[in-house]
Amino acid sequence: MFDQSLIEGLVSQNNYYRDQKEVRELRNKAIRMSHKHHFENNAFYRKFCKAKGITEEVSPKDFHDLLVPDGVFKSYELENPEKEPLKFKKWVDGIASIKTDFIPKKTNSLEEMLEEYDRNGMFLGYSSGTSGKLTFLPRDGFTRSMIVRSYVEAVDATVKINKGKDHFVLGIPGKTFLQVGFNGRTTAEDLSPGNIFFAMKELKSDIVRIRMRGPRSPKEYAMNELIKRMMPGMENNAVSGLAGELLKRKNERVIFMAPPFLIVNTARYVLDNGLDAKLSQDSILASTGGFKGRKVTSRDDMNRLIKEAFGVDENRYIDLYGMTESNSIMVECMEGNNKHIPPWMEVVLFDDHMEPIEPKGKVTGYYGFLEASSRSFPGFIMTGDKITVDYDGCSACDKKTPVVSGIGRAPLTEGRGCAGVLSKTVGGA
Ligand SMILES: [Zn+2]
């Protein structure tokens, strides 16, 4: 039913360069197939569609109507899902299009609950907003493999990775259910297994939840005090660990990816301590997640810091844009530092009245997207971001897809994101 080979043909870097009319046809076909699958297998989605008079067969003019608000993925009414495992599983099964067949046990921690789902084939990756309520996305094996494929194809189209040889230095935890951590780790493992350094070993979801929403029980109050005392040490360790690894790789080609605040702090650490961590000229610096909750360093200042600390030119510093609900990442090309929409992603912008904006020229609106590659949940999402898309594309490189700029949160939506979580846990902000 779910046509995997159709998706695999779509999620390919060749499609950046092909005639976009042909790619659009392929994408439309994949979205229609994916919609039908979710309509048939997802109780929530079917109800959502039926309320709008949408049936299992759709055409591109219906696409903007298929977008599910991202709030759906945190709509469970439980403060601590691990304490009411059956109720939470019912919620997961309700929003998922693939059911997992197991009876969840009551666990002592959120982390153990997520591990139990993982063992049973469903990865519940999360992100968190300032309210501390975690957003969970249920991903089965195929959907996870599509994250890896989509990231690898998008990164490889831009950077040309020396597979199996390039060394990755990542400012993320090695083990975590935080979605950005999973995406970074699995992509690097696919591209260059065994050549990855992580700034920290592990980040437990229970700690993230306490940091984001505040402690709620005596046990959490005690934990929070402990975390607060350890926090400055954690950030210092992450920064000095990253700097130490880069120093070790001096004059080598390195791919250094981290939330921007960690790149800035690592560069400052190198400069303040008079260290020579100049990398090979063909190294890549990549940031993702913005400066949520932290003092923003301008792009010009980042370029200058990166050049001074690591000797890498500004065009080789690229920013990435992704989100927990998406299987894909928008990567800046090195020719023009423009963020390209992957050809397997359908972007829809909406105006203030939530009417779809015609995809022409340079337009700004509320950001929704359709991704056919999600099998275990409908990858048709209305996000809380407002972005600008230039449908005329990029004049600097050969890719033929539209580019995105001016990314921000829409007013009245909660600031959220993976860099926000890392900033509030590792960074102690
Ligand atoms: Zn470009």
Residues whose N, C-alpha, C, O or C-beta is under 5 A from the ligand:
A	BS01	ZN	C333 G336 N338 C394 A396 C397
